[in-house]
C-alpha cells in the first residue's frame, strides 16, 4: 500500500470504525451517503477513500447493494493478532495446569477441517509431547477437535462433516458417524470437557475443554494428552482440572462465565490442513 499522509490515515480509520459499528453489522454494510453522514465527511471524500481501501482488501463492496463492509484483509489481520494475544495470555494458565497434572498440555485452535496446536507446555516427564506446535490433525480424531465444534448446531455439523469424511475415519476411532458425533457433542456440553481413550493413538488418552471469548464463542481448546498407563484411572479428574483452567483463561479473555450456547461458534472457511509429517510422541489427543 502506498504511503498515506497522517490526516488521510486518520480519516481512513474513521471510515473503518464506522463500518465496524453496530449499524453496519446489522445492515450488512453501509452506503457512501450513510458513511459520510456518520463520519461528518464529504461524500466525494468518502467515495475516494473507500475505493482505495477496497483496492487493498480492507473493505469490500457489495456488487448488488453497493454497500461497503469490512474486508477480508482486516479479518485476516485480526485473526492473526487475536491468536498472538491468545497464545500470550494463555501461557501462565497452561504452565499452572502442567504443574497440577504433571503432564504436557496444548492450546489448540480450529483451522478449516483440522486442529492446529498453537502452544504446547511440556511436563517434566521424559515422555513428552514435543514438536506439535504448528501441526494439524483432523477435527474428528481428537478430543480437542470435538470440543472446538461442540457449540455448533446440528444442521451445521451435518453439513460440515460429510458421509465421505466419516468413511475415511480409521476403525480405531470412536466417532464413526454423524450420530456418534451428535452424541459426543451433547456429552461435552453436559460434562464441560471431552475425553479420548486411545482414539488417536494406541496407549494414549486425553481430555480437552473449551476456551471462550468475551462473546461466549469457543475460540480454542486446552488439551492434555498422556500415556494411558499413567493417567487412565484419573482421566475424569484431569478433565475437571482442564475445564477449570479453560474457564479461568476464558475469564481473562473477557468471558463473563455464561455459556456461549448452541450455535455460538461458527465453522471457519475450509482450508487444507498442514500435514504432520513424521510420527511424533503424545500428540493432542
N, C-alpha and C positions, 0 to 999 in steps of 0.2 A: 504494500500500500504506500502511495506517495506521502511524503511528509505534509502535515496539515498545520496551519497556524493554530496557536493555542486557543484563540477565540473560536475558530472553526471546530476544534476538538470538543470544547465545552458545549457548543451548540449541538453537535452530533450526539453527545452523551445525553443532553436534554431529550432529544427525539427518542433515543433508545429507552430512556426511563419512562417516557410516555407509552411506548409500545410494550413495556414490561408491566404496565399498570393493570388494575382490575378491569377497567372498561375495555381495553384492547383484548384482554384474555377472554372476557365474557362474550365479546362480539366477534372473536376470531380475527381481529385485526382492525386497523383504522385507516380511513382515507386521508389524503393530504389536507383537506379543509379542516377536519376534526383535529388532526395533529397540530396544525397551525393555531387553531383556537386554544387548545390546551397548553401549548408552549408559549403563546404570545408572539409568534414569529410570522413573517410574511409567507404567504402560500408559495410564492416563487422560490424563496429561500429554502423552504421545507422540501419542495419538489426536487430541487437540485441536490440537496444534501442526501435525501433518501435514495436518489438514483446512484450516487457514488457509493453509499453504504451497501446497496443491493449488488453492485459490481463485485464487492469484496465478500459477499455472503453473510454480511452482518444483519441484513434484513431481507425478507422475501416479500414479493408482491404477488397477490392472487390474480391470476390471469382473467378470472371472471368478474370479481368484485372490484379489482384494482386496489384493494385494501393492503396495507403493509402490516407485517408482523415480524417478530424476532426471527432471525435467520439461523440456518444450520450451524454456521461457524461459531456463533456465540454459544449455542448449546454445547458444541464440542469443547470449546474452551472452558465452559462452566463445569462440564463433566470431569475434565482432567484436573481442574483446580479443586473441585469437590473431593475427588479421590485422594489428592495430595493432602488435603486437610484431614480427611478421614483417617489416612494412614498415620498422620502425626498425632491426632487426638487419641487414637486407639492404643498407641504404644504402651502407656503406663497401665492401662486396663489389661492388655494381653500379658504383660510381664507379671502382674499380680495373679492372674489366672494360672500362669505357668507355675508360680510359687505354690499355689493352692493344690494344683493337680499333680505337680511334678511330672508333667507331660508337655510335649510340644503342642502349641496352638497356632491356628491360622486365622487370618481375616480374609474372607472370600467375597467376591462380587460377581454379578451376572454379566456375561458377555455373549449376547445372542443366545445360542443354544449350548453355551459352555459356561463353566465356573472357573474364574480366574483367581488364583491366590495372590492377593495384593501384598500381604505382610505375613511373615512367619516369625514366631518367637520360640526358640529351641529350649528344650528341657535339659537338665544335667545328665540324662541318661546317655550311654554310648549309642543306643539305638535311637537315632534322631530323625526328624523329618526335614532333612536339609535339601535345598535345591528346588523347592516347589514354587518359589516366588516367580510370577510371570508365566506360569504354565497353566494350560486349560485342560479341563476334563469335562465329559458330558454331564449335563444337569442331572439326569435321572440316575447316574451311577453313584452319587454321594449324598450324604445327609445334608451337606451344605447346599447343594443344588436344590434339593426338595424344600428346604427352608426358604430359599430365595423366591420360590414360586408359590409359597403357601398362602398368600393373600389373594392370589388370582381367582377370579370367578370361574365356575365350571365351564361355561361356554368358551372362555379364553384358553383354559387348559386343553379342552378338546380340540380347539383349532390349532394350538401351538404344537402339541405333541401328537403326531400322526401315527396311524397304524404301521406305516413303514418304519418309523423310528422304533416302535416297540418290537417290531420283528427283528431288528438288528441287535437287541439287547442280549448280552450273554446269559446263558441259562442259570448262572450262579446268582444273578441279581434277583432281589425280592420283588421289585416293582417291574412287572412284565406286561401290564395292560393299563388302559385309562382308568378302569375300575380300581386297580391296585393303587394308582396314583391318587385318585379322589379319596380313598380311604386313608391313605397316608397323610394327605393334607389335613383331613379332619382330625387325625390323631395329633398332628403337630400343633394345630390351633388349640386343641384341648389341653395338651401336655405343656406346651410352651417351648418345646425343643424336639429335634429329630434324633433318632438313634439308628445306627447302622451296625449290623453284626456280620462281618465278613462279606459285605455286599460288594465292595470294590476290589478287595484282595484277600485271599485266604489268610487267616490268622490275625487280621486287623479289625478293630472295632472303632466306632467314632460317635460323637454327638455334635450337634450344631444348634445354634439359637439365633433368632433374628435380631438385627440391629436396625432401628428405625430413625428416620429423620424427624425434623420438627413437625412435619405434617402427618406423621404416623406411617409413612411409606417404608417398606422394607428396602434398605439400600445395601445391606451387607449381611454376612453370616459369620459368627465366630464358631470355629470348628476345633475339636480336639480329636486326634487320631492316634491310636497306640496299639501295641500287641494285645490280643485278647487274653493271653495268659496273665498279663499284668493288671489289666483294668476290667476285664469282663464282668466280674462279680460286683463291681462298683460303678457300672456304667450309668445307672439311673442317678446316683449321687453326683457323678461327673456332669451329667446333663443339667441338673438343677443348678450347680455352681456356674456352668457355662451360661445358662439362661439369666442368672442374676448378673453376671458380668456384662452380658449383652444389653440388659436393661439399664445398667449404670452408664454404659457407653452411650446408649440412646438418650438418656437424660442430659449427658454432656453435650450432645448434638442438638439439644433443644426440644426433645420429645417430652410431652407432659405426663406420660405414663399411661394414657388411654390407648388401647389397641387401635391400630390403623383400621382394622376391619377388612372384611372380604372385599377384594377389588381395589384396596388402597394402593397397591403397587401394580405396575403395568409392565408387560413384556417389552423389552427393548427391540430395536431393529435388529434382525438377524445378521450376524457377521460370522465368517468362517472361523472356528476356534483354532488357536495355535496348538500344535501337537506337542505332546510331552517329550518325545524323543526317547532317549534311553531310560530304562527302568530306574526308579528311584525309591528309596525306603519310605514307608509310612506316609503316604500322601494324605491330603484332606479326605476324610472318609465319611 
